[in-house]
Amino acid sequence: MKELTKQELEKLYYENTNDEVCRILGITKVTLVKYVKQAGIEPKGKGGGMCSPKLQIVSEKG
C-alpha cells in the first residue's frame, strides 16, 4: 500500500490533470475523487463539485 500525505496529494491534484494523477498513483478517477474528498481538499474545476440544475420540479406548469 502506498502512503501519501494530504499535502502531497494536494500538490499532485492541483499541478496535474486528473488523468495524470490517476496514472501516477495507479488509481481510477472515482477513487481519486474519493481520496480528495476524504482529505478535505477543495475540488478544482469550474463547478467546484456542484452541477448546475437542468430540471426543476414544480407542482404545476405556468
Legacy VTK file of the C-alpha trace (Angstrom):
# vtk DataFile Version 3.0
C-alpha trace
ASCII
DATASET POLYDATA
POINTS 62 float
0.000 0.000 0.000
1.303 3.432 -0.944
1.385 6.222 1.606
0.756 9.830 0.660
0.336 12.911 2.820
-2.530 15.333 2.296
-0.008 17.921 1.109
1.479 15.501 -1.443
-1.957 14.565 -2.772
-2.984 18.216 -2.912
0.145 19.131 -4.873
-0.365 16.276 -7.344
-4.049 17.127 -7.688
-3.630 20.845 -8.367
-0.497 20.622 -10.537
-1.671 17.813 -12.870
-4.756 16.754 -14.733
-6.947 14.134 -13.087
-5.860 11.642 -15.763
-2.190 12.282 -14.951
-2.742 11.917 -11.197
-4.606 8.653 -11.746
-1.802 7.324 -13.921
0.861 8.376 -11.393
-0.985 6.773 -8.479
-2.369 3.800 -10.415
-5.991 4.547 -9.455
-9.266 5.373 -11.190
-10.914 8.809 -11.352
-13.654 7.655 -8.974
-11.008 6.642 -6.431
-9.173 9.945 -6.894
-12.340 11.920 -6.171
-12.957 9.769 -3.079
-9.422 10.400 -1.767
-9.662 14.142 -2.467
-12.940 14.358 -0.536
-11.576 12.253 2.340
-8.522 14.501 2.598
-10.696 17.624 2.714
-9.147 19.082 -0.442
-11.226 21.695 -2.270
-12.321 20.281 -5.661
-10.800 22.009 -8.658
-12.641 22.968 -11.806
-15.321 25.369 -12.835
-18.091 23.601 -10.952
-16.263 23.033 -7.697
-18.086 19.721 -7.448
-21.509 21.267 -7.964
-23.585 20.529 -11.048
-25.914 23.059 -12.499
-29.567 22.019 -12.386
-31.043 21.004 -15.710
-34.522 20.282 -14.406
-36.770 21.980 -11.906
-39.649 20.059 -10.370
-42.809 22.170 -9.956
-46.315 21.310 -8.780
-47.964 22.944 -11.822
-46.664 24.434 -15.054
-47.166 28.087 -15.606
LINES 1 63
62 0 1 2 3 4 5 6 7 8 9 10 11 12 13 14 15 16 17 18 19 20 21 22 23 24 25 26 27 28 29 30 31 32 33 34 35 36 37 38 39 40 41 42 43 44 45 46 47 48 49 50 51 52 53 54 55 56 57 58 59 60 61
